[in-house]
Amino acid sequence: MSGIPLIITFVIAIALMIYAISKLKIHPFLSIMAVSLLFGLVAGIPLADLPNVIGTGFSNTFKSIGIVIIFGALIGTLLEKTGAALKMADSVVRLVGKKNPELAMLLMGWIVSIPVFCDSGFVILNPIRKAMVKRTMRSSVASTVALSMGLYISHCFIPPTPGPIAAANTLYEGAGQGVNLLLVIMFGILASILPLIASYIFAISIGKRVKDREELGEDNDAEITQTYEELVASYGKLPNAWLSFAPIVVPILLMSLSSAFAMAKLSVPVITFFGTPIIAIAVGVLFALGVLVAQKRTGDFYELTNETLKIAGPILFITAAGGVLGNVIANTSMVEFIKENSTVLAAIGMMFPFLLSAILKTAQGSSTVAITTTAGIIAPMLTSIGLASPALIALTVIAIGAGAMTVSHANDSYFWVVTNFGNMKVEDGYKTQTLGTLVTGIASIINVYIIYLFIR
């Protein structure tokens, strides 16, 4: 099969995958694997070759990205459980000031969610949010939205969050290039500017129109908010700011140094070694472990590692399944057909991965699934649609991440975390979280296009 019939078959396959995940509640790993197999069969990949195509796609993804995802998740767990994430948040509050609770929540969410999943990040920071609302007498909804959006932006944009790491690996591998995580991090930071501004404005605006249950007088069992001092006491003693930020900052510095030496055409094996993503993030793990050692809690390390592996496992398998789908696509005639008709897709540029990711996100709920699946689909097409340079690949990761925030609604676990912990009615969750992610997603792709104008 080739040409238009193959494209139509592919669209049907993706629709079937979304239906299986969102309506039939089949696990994304099984849904993606089943669709990959069926699509490979219908597309005409020889039966004798199909098992090898599937196995190669799975193993190549695992061997190149598995360790990085595990280490990134482990950093997040250690920062969460030691109170280092709370210390980072406190540092932001001190910098911004208690009189700007929405801005403080937005920025601390953005920082904390770089290593910590947005769901966990919201739960960790929600007590601070509530304490600040009580202290400042400002809108609870505004601070909820600001925190949610701040967490969401870095969760979809900036490694070592697993989604962007997996997408970067898939796309760079698909283009036959070495993974440049530093470039993804830099573009992720730059592309955060407009969505952060849009999120702040939206949070302030929606906070004037929507109230939570307590503000409406409907919450008779409102939880007693901890003071900041009580919150700190629940962790024992918080680590210092340097130790708290080091697991994130040091890996970025190591990768930056390695890239700088490479650009200067200076070969220093030690710098190159420590600047590779796996080693740089492993160093981040050591610094995060240092926080645990400083608290004399090394006995907890085994259980925390075990807990991390349980969290990272599903992400690893979904990512590998996305690699299978990408490899199946690469072995059909679809890539050749796209090459022959690439001018149409090239004309819409970054909008193509954004729209595909947004469709997947809205349909099935998971940002990580949307990011990894879109990356697997796009990877074989990068050269055909004119996005194969190192900088454009990194920006494509961000475009996919922008789509993966658009939009969060009832089929997304994060929607329920924000709605429930934000003490809002479900209908107000749609007015705040769903509409907010639409605003943030649109601002994000606009920001991506601004960067695109300078690097294309």
C-alpha positions as CSV (number, residue, x, y, z in Angstrom):
1,M,0.0,0.0,0.0
2,S,1.2,3.5,-0.8
3,G,0.1,7.1,-1.5
4,I,-3.2,8.5,-0.3
5,P,-4.6,5.1,0.8
6,L,-1.6,4.7,3.1
7,I,-2.1,8.1,4.6
8,I,-5.8,7.4,5.2
9,T,-4.9,4.1,6.8
10,F,-2.4,5.9,9.1
11,V,-5.1,8.4,10.2
12,I,-7.5,5.6,10.9
13,A,-4.8,3.8,12.9
14,I,-4.1,6.9,15.0
15,A,-7.9,7.4,15.6
16,L,-8.1,3.7,16.6
17,M,-5.3,4.1,19.1
18,I,-6.9,7.2,20.6
19,Y,-10.2,5.3,20.9
20,A,-8.5,2.4,22.5
21,I,-6.8,4.6,25.1
22,S,-9.6,7.0,25.9
23,K,-12.8,5.0,25.5
24,L,-11.8,1.4,25.9
25,K,-9.4,2.2,28.7
26,I,-6.7,0.0,27.2
27,H,-3.2,0.9,28.5
28,P,-1.3,3.2,26.1
29,F,1.6,0.7,25.9
30,L,-0.7,-2.0,24.6
31,S,-2.7,0.3,22.4
32,I,0.3,1.8,20.7
33,M,1.9,-1.7,20.2
34,A,-1.3,-3.1,18.8
35,V,-1.8,-0.2,16.4
36,S,1.9,-0.4,15.3
37,L,1.5,-4.1,14.5
38,L,-1.8,-3.6,12.6
39,F,-0.5,-0.6,10.7
40,G,2.6,-2.5,9.7
41,L,0.5,-5.4,8.4
42,V,-1.9,-3.3,6.4
43,A,0.9,-1.1,5.1
44,G,2.6,-4.1,3.5
45,I,5.7,-4.7,5.7
46,P,6.6,-8.3,5.0
47,L,5.5,-10.7,7.7
48,A,9.0,-12.1,8.1
49,D,10.4,-8.6,8.6
50,L,7.7,-7.2,10.9
51,P,8.9,-8.8,14.2
52,N,12.4,-7.4,13.7
53,V,11.0,-3.9,12.8
54,I,9.0,-3.9,16.1
55,G,11.9,-5.3,18.2
56,T,14.4,-2.9,16.7
57,G,12.2,0.1,17.4
58,F,11.6,-1.0,21.0
59,S,15.2,-1.9,21.8
60,N,16.8,1.2,20.2
61,T,14.5,3.5,22.3
62,F,15.2,1.6,25.5
63,K,19.0,1.5,25.1
64,S,19.4,5.2,24.3
65,I,16.9,6.9,26.7
66,G,16.0,4.4,29.5
67,I,18.8,5.4,31.9
68,V,18.2,9.1,31.4
69,I,14.5,8.8,32.2
70,I,15.2,6.7,35.3
71,F,17.9,9.1,36.6
72,G,15.7,12.2,35.9
73,A,12.8,10.6,37.7
74,L,15.1,9.7,40.6
75,I,16.2,13.3,41.0
76,G,12.6,14.4,41.2
77,T,11.7,11.8,43.8
78,L,14.8,12.8,46.0
79,L,14.0,16.5,45.7
80,E,10.4,15.9,46.6
81,K,11.0,13.6,49.6
82,T,13.9,15.6,51.2
83,G,12.1,18.9,51.1
84,A,14.5,20.3,48.5
85,A,11.6,21.1,46.2
86,L,10.0,23.0,49.0
87,K,13.3,24.9,49.6
88,M,13.4,25.9,45.9
89,A,9.9,27.1,46.1
90,D,10.7,29.1,49.3
91,S,13.7,30.7,47.5
92,V,11.4,31.9,44.7
93,V,8.9,33.4,47.3
94,R,11.8,35.3,49.0
95,L,12.9,36.6,45.6
96,V,9.5,37.6,44.3
97,G,8.0,38.7,47.6
98,K,4.9,37.6,49.5
99,K,2.9,40.5,48.0
100,N,2.9,38.8,44.6
101,P,1.5,35.3,45.5
102,E,0.4,34.5,41.9
103,L,3.8,35.4,40.4
104,A,5.5,33.5,43.2
105,M,3.3,30.4,42.6
106,L,3.8,30.6,38.8
107,L,7.6,30.8,39.0
108,M,8.1,28.2,41.8
109,G,5.8,25.8,39.9
110,W,7.9,26.4,36.7
111,I,11.2,25.6,38.6
112,V,10.0,22.7,40.7
113,S,8.4,20.9,37.7
114,I,11.7,20.7,35.8
115,P,12.6,17.6,37.7
116,V,9.3,16.8,39.5
117,F,6.1,15.6,37.7
118,C,3.5,18.3,37.6
119,D,0.9,16.2,39.5
120,S,3.4,15.6,42.3
121,G,4.6,19.2,42.1
122,F,1.1,20.5,42.6
123,V,0.5,18.3,45.7
124,I,3.9,19.4,47.1
125,L,3.4,23.1,46.6
126,N,-0.4,23.3,47.3
127,P,0.1,23.8,51.1
128,I,2.4,26.7,50.4
129,R,-0.2,28.1,48.0
130,K,-2.9,27.9,50.6
131,A,-0.8,29.4,53.3
132,M,0.1,32.3,51.0
133,V,-3.6,32.9,50.1
134,K,-4.5,33.0,53.8
135,R,-1.6,35.4,54.5
136,T,-2.3,37.8,51.6
137,M,-6.1,37.4,51.3
138,R,-5.8,37.2,47.5
139,S,-7.8,35.0,45.2
140,S,-7.3,31.3,45.8
141,V,-8.3,30.4,42.2
142,A,-5.8,32.8,40.8
143,S,-3.0,31.2,42.8
144,T,-4.2,27.7,41.8
145,V,-4.2,28.6,38.1
146,A,-0.8,30.3,38.3
147,L,0.7,27.2,40.1
148,S,-0.9,24.8,37.7
149,M,0.3,26.6,34.6
150,G,3.8,27.1,35.9
151,L,4.1,23.4,36.6
152,Y,2.7,22.5,33.3
153,I,4.9,24.6,31.1
154,S,8.2,23.2,32.4
155,H,6.7,19.7,32.6
156,C,6.1,19.8,28.8
157,F,9.2,21.8,27.8
158,I,12.3,21.2,29.9
159,P,14.4,18.1,30.6
160,P,15.0,16.2,32.8
161,T,11.2,15.8,32.7
162,P,10.8,12.4,30.9
163,G,8.5,13.6,28.0
164,P,10.9,16.1,26.5
165,I,13.9,13.8,27.1
166,A,12.1,11.0,25.2
167,A,11.0,13.2,22.4
168,A,14.5,14.7,22.0
169,N,16.0,11.2,21.8
170,T,13.4,10.0,19.3
171,L,13.8,13.0,17.0
172,Y,17.6,13.2,17.0
173,E,17.9,9.5,16.5
174,G,15.4,9.7,13.7
175,A,17.6,12.3,12.0
176,G,20.7,10.3,12.6
177,Q,22.2,12.8,15.0
178,G,23.5,12.8,18.6
179,V,21.0,14.0,21.2
180,N,21.5,17.7,22.2
181,L,19.6,18.0,25.4
182,L,21.3,21.4,26.2
183,L,19.7,22.9,23.1
184,V,16.3,21.5,24.1
185,I,16.7,23.0,27.6
186,M,17.7,26.4,26.2
187,F,14.8,26.5,23.8
188,G,12.5,25.2,26.5
189,I,13.5,28.2,28.7
190,L,13.1,30.7,25.9
191,A,9.8,29.3,24.8
192,S,8.5,29.6,28.4
193,I,8.5,33.4,28.3
194,L,5.2,34.1,26.5
195,P,3.2,31.3,28.1
196,L,4.4,32.4,31.6
197,I,3.2,35.9,30.8
198,A,-0.1,34.7,29.3
199,S,-0.6,32.3,32.3
200,Y,0.0,35.1,34.8
201,I,-2.5,37.5,33.1
202,F,-5.1,34.7,32.7
203,A,-4.7,33.7,36.4
204,I,-5.3,37.2,37.6
205,S,-8.2,37.7,35.2
206,I,-10.0,34.3,36.0
207,G,-9.4,34.8,39.7
208,K,-11.7,37.8,39.6
209,R,-14.5,35.7,38.0
210,V,-14.3,32.3,39.6
211,K,-14.2,31.4,43.3
212,D,-13.4,28.1,45.0
213,R,-15.8,26.3,47.3
214,E,-14.5,27.9,50.5
215,E,-14.8,31.4,49.0
216,L,-18.3,30.5,47.9
217,G,-19.1,29.3,51.5
218,E,-19.8,25.8,50.3
219,D,-16.9,24.0,51.9
220,N,-18.0,23.1,55.5
221,D,-15.1,20.7,55.9
222,A,-12.3,23.1,54.7
223,E,-8.9,21.8,55.6
224,I,-7.0,23.9,58.1
225,T,-4.1,25.5,56.3
226,Q,-0.7,25.0,57.7
227,T,1.5,28.0,58.3
228,Y,4.8,28.0,56.5
229,E,6.6,27.2,59.7
230,E,4.4,24.2,60.3
231,L,5.0,23.0,56.8
232,V,8.8,23.3,57.2
233,A,8.5,21.4,60.5
234,S,6.8,18.5,58.8
235,Y,10.0,17.9,56.7
236,G,12.2,18.3,59.7
237,K,14.9,20.7,58.5
238,L,15.0,21.8,54.9
239,P,18.3,21.6,53.0
240,N,20.1,24.8,52.0
241,A,19.3,26.5,48.7
242,W,22.6,25.4,47.0
243,L,22.1,21.7,47.7
244,S,18.4,22.0,46.6
245,F,19.2,23.6,43.2
246,A,22.4,21.7,42.5
247,P,20.8,18.5,41.2
248,I,19.2,20.6,38.4
249,V,21.8,23.3,37.9
250,V,25.0,21.2,37.9
251,P,23.9,18.8,35.0
252,I,22.9,21.9,32.9
253,L,26.3,23.4,33.6
254,L,28.1,20.2,32.6
255,M,26.3,19.9,29.4
256,S,26.8,23.6,28.7
257,L,30.6,23.3,29.2
258,S,30.8,20.3,27.0
259,S,28.9,22.1,24.2
260,A,31.1,25.2,24.6
261,F,34.2,23.0,24.2
262,A,32.7,21.2,21.2
263,M,31.8,24.6,19.5
264,A,35.4,25.8,20.1
265,K,36.6,22.5,18.5
266,L,38.5,21.6,21.7
267,S,38.7,17.9,22.5
268,V,38.9,17.3,26.3
269,P,37.8,13.7,27.0
270,V,36.9,14.4,30.7
271,I,34.7,17.4,29.7
272,T,33.0,15.4,26.9
273,F,32.4,12.5,29.3
274,F,30.7,14.6,32.0
275,G,28.8,16.6,29.4
276,T,26.9,13.6,27.9
277,P,23.3,13.5,29.1
278,I,23.5,10.2,30.9
279,I,26.6,11.2,32.9
280,A,25.5,14.8,33.5
281,I,22.1,13.6,34.9
282,A,23.9,10.9,36.9
283,V,25.9,13.6,38.6
284,G,22.6,15.3,39.3
285,V,21.5,12.1,41.1
286,L,24.6,12.2,43.2
287,F,23.9,15.8,44.3
288,A,20.3,14.8,45.1
289,L,21.6,11.9,47.0
290,G,23.9,14.3,48.9
291,V,20.8,16.0,50.2
292,L,19.6,12.7,51.6
293,V,23.0,12.0,53.1
294,A,23.0,15.5,54.7
295,Q,19.7,14.6,56.4
296,K,21.1,11.2,57.5
297,R,18.4,9.3,55.7
298,T,20.5,7.1,53.5
299,G,18.4,4.2,54.8
300,D,15.5,5.5,52.8
301,F,17.4,5.5,49.5
302,Y,16.5,1.9,48.5
303,E,12.8,2.5,49.0
304,L,12.9,5.8,47.2
305,T,14.7,4.2,44.3
306,N,12.1,1.5,44.2
307,E,9.3,4.0,44.3
308,T,11.0,5.9,41.4
309,L,11.2,2.7,39.2
310,K,7.5,2.2,39.7
311,I,6.8,5.7,38.4
312,A,9.4,5.6,35.6
313,G,8.4,2.1,34.4
314,P,5.2,3.0,32.6
315,I,6.8,6.0,31.0
316,L,9.7,3.9,29.7
317,F,7.4,1.3,28.1
318,I,5.1,3.9,26.6
319,T,8.2,5.7,25.2
320,A,9.5,2.4,23.8
321,A,6.1,1.7,22.2
322,G,6.3,5.1,20.6
323,G,9.7,4.1,19.2
324,V,8.1,1.0,17.7
325,L,5.4,3.0,16.0
326,G,8.0,5.4,14.6
327,N,10.1,2.5,13.3
328,V,7.1,0.9,11.6
329,I,6.3,4.2,9.9
330,A,9.9,4.5,8.8
331,N,9.7,1.0,7.1
332,T,6.6,1.8,5.1
333,S,6.4,3.8,1.9
334,M,4.7,6.7,3.8
335,V,8.0,8.5,4.3
336,E,8.8,8.4,0.6
337,F,5.3,9.7,-0.2
338,I,5.8,12.5,2.2
339,K,9.2,13.3,0.7
340,E,7.5,13.6,-2.7
341,N,4.8,15.9,-1.3
342,S,6.9,17.6,1.4
343,T,6.2,21.2,0.3
344,V,2.7,21.1,1.8
345,L,3.9,20.0,5.3
346,A,7.0,22.1,5.1
347,A,4.8,25.1,4.5
348,I,3.1,24.7,7.9
349,G,6.4,23.9,9.6
350,M,6.1,23.7,13.4
351,M,2.4,23.8,13.3
352,F,2.3,20.2,12.1
353,P,3.9,18.6,15.2
354,F,2.0,21.1,17.4
355,L,-1.4,20.1,16.0
356,L,-0.7,16.4,16.0
357,S,0.4,16.5,19.6
358,A,-2.6,18.7,20.6
359,I,-5.0,16.2,19.0
360,L,-3.4,13.3,20.8
361,K,-3.4,15.2,24.1
362,T,-7.0,16.4,23.9
363,A,-8.2,13.0,22.9
364,Q,-6.5,10.7,25.3
365,G,-5.4,12.9,28.2
366,S,-1.7,12.2,28.9
367,S,0.8,14.8,27.9
368,T,3.6,12.2,28.1
369,V,1.8,9.9,25.8
370,A,1.1,12.8,23.4
371,I,4.7,13.9,23.4
372,T,6.3,10.5,22.9
373,T,3.8,9.3,20.3
374,T,4.0,12.5,18.3
375,A,7.8,12.3,18.4
376,G,7.7,8.7,17.1
377,I,5.4,9.7,14.2
378,I,7.4,12.9,13.3
379,A,10.9,11.4,13.5
380,P,10.9,9.6,10.1
381,M,9.6,12.8,8.4
382,L,12.0,15.4,9.8
383,T,14.1,15.7,6.7
384,S,11.1,15.7,4.4
385,I,9.4,18.6,6.2
386,G,12.6,20.6,6.6
387,L,13.1,20.3,10.3
388,A,16.3,18.2,10.4
389,S,18.9,20.7,11.6
390,P,20.0,20.3,15.3
391,A,18.4,23.6,16.3
392,L,15.1,22.9,14.5
393,I,14.9,19.4,16.0
394,A,15.2,20.9,19.5
395,L,12.5,23.5,18.6
396,T,10.3,20.7,17.3
397,V,10.5,19.0,20.7
398,I,9.2,22.3,22.2
399,A,6.4,22.5,19.5
400,I,5.3,19.0,20.4
401,G,5.4,20.0,24.1
402,A,3.2,23.0,23.4
403,G,0.7,20.8,21.7
404,A,0.8,18.4,24.7
405,M,-0.6,21.1,27.0
406,T,-3.5,21.8,24.7
407,V,-5.8,21.1,26.4
408,S,-6.2,19.5,29.9
409,H,-9.8,18.3,30.7
410,A,-11.7,15.4,32.3
411,N,-9.6,12.6,30.7
412,D,-6.4,14.1,32.2
413,S,-5.4,13.1,35.7
414,Y,-3.8,16.5,36.2
415,F,-7.2,18.2,35.6
416,W,-8.5,16.3,38.6
417,V,-5.5,17.0,40.8
418,V,-5.8,20.8,40.1
419,T,-9.6,20.8,40.5
420,N,-9.7,18.8,43.7
421,F,-6.7,20.3,45.4
422,G,-7.7,23.7,44.3
423,N,-11.1,23.1,45.9
424,M,-13.1,24.0,42.8
425,K,-16.3,22.6,41.3
426,V,-15.8,20.5,38.1
427,E,-17.5,23.2,35.9
428,D,-15.0,25.7,37.3
429,G,-12.2,23.3,36.5
430,Y,-13.2,23.7,32.9
431,K,-13.2,27.5,33.2
432,T,-9.8,27.6,34.8
433,Q,-7.6,24.5,34.0
434,T,-9.0,23.7,30.6
435,L,-9.3,27.3,29.3
436,G,-5.9,28.1,31.0
437,T,-4.1,25.3,29.1
438,L,-5.7,26.5,25.9
439,V,-4.3,30.0,26.5
440,T,-0.9,28.6,27.5
441,G,-0.7,26.3,24.6
442,I,-1.5,29.0,22.1
443,A,1.0,31.4,23.7
444,S,3.6,28.6,23.6
445,I,3.3,27.9,19.9
446,I,3.5,31.7,19.2
447,N,6.7,31.8,21.2
448,V,8.0,28.8,19.3
449,Y,7.3,30.6,16.0
450,I,9.1,33.7,17.2
451,I,12.2,31.6,18.0
452,Y,11.8,29.8,14.6
453,L,12.0,33.1,12.8
454,F,15.5,33.6,14.2
455,I,17.0,30.1,13.6
456,R,15.5,28.8,10.4
